[in-house]
Amino acid sequence: MRYPPGKSPFVTTLEHIGIPGAGDMLTVVILVAVLSVLNAGLYTSSRLLYVLASNDEAPRWIAGVNRKGVPVGRGAP
């Protein structure tokens, strides 16, 4: 099987085995994966800033928490 230029081999293979809309399906999967990574990075960075501030390694105002213990400083999402 030859892969046309400018088209993903994954999409070409999925279309070859009879899965219509393979390109759109892969685009959605990749978009969801990227959004998941961004969400995890945002969560991790806010928690890291909280820990640093709690250990006096970052400004103290970052270590603020609400009644449930969730960080609420400017570093929190």
Long-range contacts (C-beta under 8 A, 24 or more apart in sequence): 42-77, 43-77, 45-75, 46-71, 46-75, 46-76, 46-77, 47-71, 49-73, 49-75, 50-75, 50-76
